[in-house]
Amino acid sequence: MKKIYWLILSVVWILGACSTNEDEGEAQNSSTKVKATEETSTLETIEEDENYLVYSVNGLEYSVPKSWEERGSNETTKYHYPEDGTLMVSYSEASASMTDDAQRQGFIDGFSGSFDNFELKSETEIIIENTGAYRHEINMDLNGDNYNGSIVLFDYHNGIIALMIATLAESDKNHDNEFEYILNSIQFSDEVEVVDNASETEIKLGKLITIGDYEVTVQSIEKGIDYKGNDNLVITYDFTNNSDDEQMASFAVNFTAYQNGIELDRSIMSDDVDLGIGQKKIKPGATISGVQAGVMLDDDSLVTIEMDELISFDDLIFTIEVDPANVK
């Protein structure tokens, strides 16, 4: 479930990137039906025409207005930006099922913890492409802004599809009709894309790694000493911010180390680890060098270091094995 919760937290990032572009097309309405628990409601949607583009996430197809800018997307997640709003469509591999009440509640609980204030207004069971799905109407506060939104969750090919739309509450824009259209445009495919990153997920010193909207080059892994004289490992890397917003390296990528199958504590009090570099704000397109992260060593046995995007919708993890006995 770890990546499911990072998937939840990633919504915080995309809300900060709400577009201010003007919506160019005036919607025409038609009727379609979505089945809900104990009732069937008729929803007005936008008529499909040349103003829409078809996108795909792991074989799942859906249509979005051409006027909604797409940026920051990858193989498993698409981001679209209507005026004063954000649409996310994501696939994440998971053993969990959204038909399980406890798993679904865990998703919502994790999501709500990311906001200053969160209100779940309703949960409704709907049908998408003959598959049971769950729609949640929400209201949340983040960094002084208030958002109204909807989250739709359903199982899809050994994983979970999450669609979320959020709009600034103070905006006079309303994207409900477009979102209904998008839900009803969804089509499943039997030809699921399989992304094999196994050969590309090894951390090699000095090799540039593209991870989400960022580039990371791990330059060195060396031994250090904490304030008590205990050994630690110091990871030093370069970080490039290719997103549309300013970012801090330590809030973009995450390093986790394991020794004997147990996660190691982070080294936060050591003259050999400068955590301040990773907390500097970096403008889009800029690169910062000498970012550091540190982990405490329990002994001299083999250490596995994992690097992933701190806020992410996929399961991509980069790894390297380090023998402390051979590290200076």
N, C-alpha and C positions, 0 to 999 in steps of 0.2 A: 504493500500500500504506500510505500515511501513516495514514489513518483506521483501517485494520485494526489498527495497533499501538496507537492510542488506545483502540480497542475492547478490546484486550487489557488495557491498563492500567486501564480503568474498573472491572475486577473488584476492584481494590484498594479502591476507594471503597465498593462495595456490601458487601464483606465487613465493613466497619466498621459497617454498619447492620443486622447480624443481629438479628432480632426476638426478644424474650423472651416473646411471647404464648403462652398455653397452647393446644395443639392440641385442638380441640373434638370431632372426630369419630374414632371407632375404626374402622380400615379393615377392610373385608371383602375376602378374597382370591379371585381367580379366575385363570385361566391365559390367557396369550397368548404368541405366538411372535415372537421377533426373530431374523432370520437373521444369523449372524456368519461371518467368514472360516473356511472349512474345517469349520464345524460350525453346528448350529442349537440354540440353548438355549431352554428353556422358562422364562419368568420369571413369578413371581407378581405380580399387580398388584391394584389396588383396583377394585372393581366400581363402574361409573358409576352415580350416583344423584343425588338432589337436593342432595347435599353438594358438588357440583362446579359451577364456573362456566366458561364458554367464553370465551376471550380470543382476540384477533386481532392479529398483527403483519404488516403488509404483505400481508394476504390469507391468511396461514398461521394456522390455528386450532388451539388446544390447550386442554385442560381442566386446571384447578387446583382443589384443595380450597378451599371457601369460607372455611375458617378461616385460610387463608394471607393475611395482609394484603398489599394491593397499594398501593404509594406510589412517588412519584418517577418515574412512567412517562411516556413520550412516544409519538409516532406509530410510532417504529421500535424501541423498547425497552420491555419490561415488567419490573418488579421485583416479586417476591413474597417474603414473609418468613414461613416456618414458624418454629417455636420453635427457637432456636439455629442457624438456618440462613438461607440466601439462595438464591433461584432467579432467574436472569436469562434472558430470552429476547430475542434481538436480531437485527435484520436490518440489514446494512450493504451498500450498493452497493460492488461491487469487480470489477475485471477479473480478479483472481486466482481460482483454482479450488482447492478443498480436495482435489480428486482428484490434484492435482499434489503429489508428495512434497516437493519443495523449498519450495513455498508453504506447505504445511501445517506443515513443520518450522520455517519462519520464524515462523509464528504461535505455535507452542509455545515457540520460543526467546525471542521477545519477551515472552510471558506469564511465563515462568520468571524473567526478569530483574527482574520487579516485586516479587519476594518475598525475604525474608531467607534462606529455604531452600526448595528446590523439588525434588520427586521425581516423575518420570513413572513410574507403576507399570506401565501397560500401554496399548497402543493396539489397538483392535479395530474391524474393519470391520463395520458393521451395515447394515440396510436400514430406511429410514423412508419410508413412502408410496411404495414402489417406487423410491426414490432411494438411491444409495450414500452412507453417512455414516460418520463416524469418531468413535469414543468413546474418551476418554482418562480413565483413573483416575489421580488425582493426590493428593499430599499436600504441603502448603505451610505455611510459617511466616510470619506477618505481625504485627509489633508485639508480639511475645511470645506470640501465640496460634497454635495449630496447628489446621489444617483438613484434613478429608478431603473429596474432591469428585470430580465427574465433569464433563467438558466434551465436548459433542457438536457436531460441525461438519459442515455439508453445504451444497452449492450450492443456490441458490433464486432464480429470476428475476433473473439478472444481478447476483447478489450472494451473500452468505453469511449463513446462519443459524447463530447460536451459542447453545447452551443450556448453562448452567452451574449446577450445584447444589453448594453447599459447606456443611458442617456443622462446628461446633466439635468437635475430636476428643475433648475431655474431656466432652462432653455425652452423656447416656444416650439421646438422641433419635437415631433412624435414619430417614431419609427415602428410603431406596433404593426401597421399594415404590412410594411416591408418584411418584418420578421415572420409574420404569419405566412407570407408568400414563400419565404426561404424554407420554412419548415415543411411546407407542402410541396416544394420542388425537390425534396431529398429523394434520391434513388440509390439503392444498394447495388453493389456489384459482386459477382462471385469471384472476380479476378482481383483479389486483394494484393496490393503492392507489398512486397517483402523487401525491406531495406536491411541489407547485411553490412553492418559497420564493424564486424569483428576484426577485420584486418586493418582497420583505420582508427582503432580506439586505443592504441598504445601510445603512452606519453614517451617521447624521445627528447632528450635534452637538446635544446637549440632548434627543434622543429616546430614550426608554426602550426597551431591547431585552431580551426574555426569551430566555434561552439555558439550556436544561436546567433545573436547579433554582435558577437565579440570575437576577437582573435587573442589567443594566449600562446606565449612561447615560454616554456619552463627552461630557464637558463642553467639552474644548478640546484642540487639537493645536497646540503652539507650538514655536518654536525655542529651543534652549538651547546650552550650551557645556560640553564635558567638561573634565577636568583638564588636558588638553594644549592646550586652546583650539580644538578641532575642533567643528564644528557637529553638533548632534543634534536629533532631534524628541522632544518630551516629550508623552506622551499622558496626560491626566488624566481620571479617570472615577470615578463613584459605583458602589458595589457593594452589592447586597442578597442575603443568604443565605436562600433559601426552602427549603433542604434540612432534613433532620431532625437534622443533625449540625453541630457547629461547623466552620468552614472559614476558609481564608485566601484573599483575593481573588486573589493571585498564583499560588495553586495550584488555582484554579478556572477562570479564563479566561486565555487566552494571546493575545498580540499578536505577529504576525510581519510584518515589512515587507520589501518588495522594491523594488530600484531597478535599472533596466536588466535586469530578469529575474533578478537575483541577490539572495539573502537578505542583509539588512543585519545587521551585528553589533549586539548589545544594548549599550546605554549603561549601564554599571554603576558607573562612577566619574565622577560629575558632581554638582556642587553644585545643579544645576537639576533633578535627578531624585531624589526621595525614595522609595527602594525599601522602606523600613521600614514604610510605611503598609500596603502590600499583604501584609505578613507578619504582621500582627496577626490574632489569632483572633477570629472573628465568630460569635456565637451565632445559632441559627436565628431568622429573623424580623428580625434587626438589619441596619442599613445603615451603611456607612462611606463617607465622602466624601473626595475628594482623593487617591485611589489613583493612583499614577503608574507608567508604564513608559516606557522610553526606547530609541531606536535611533540608531545612528550614521549620518550621511549621507556618501555617497561623493562626491556632487556636487549640483548644483541641478536635476537632472532629476526627472521625475514619480515619486512614491513611492506604491506600493500597500500599504495596511495591511490585514491580515486579522486578524479576531478569531474564535476558536473556543473551545469548551469544552476545557480541557486534558485532561480524561478524559471521553471521549464515545464513543457507539456510532453516531452518525450523521455525515453529511458536511456538516452545516450550517456555513457559514462566512460571516461578515459582513465586508464590505469598504468601504473608502473610499479615494479617490485624493486625494493631497495634492501641491500644487505648492509646493516649498520656497521658491521665489522670492516667493510671495504669503503666506507664513506669517511672522508677526512673532516 
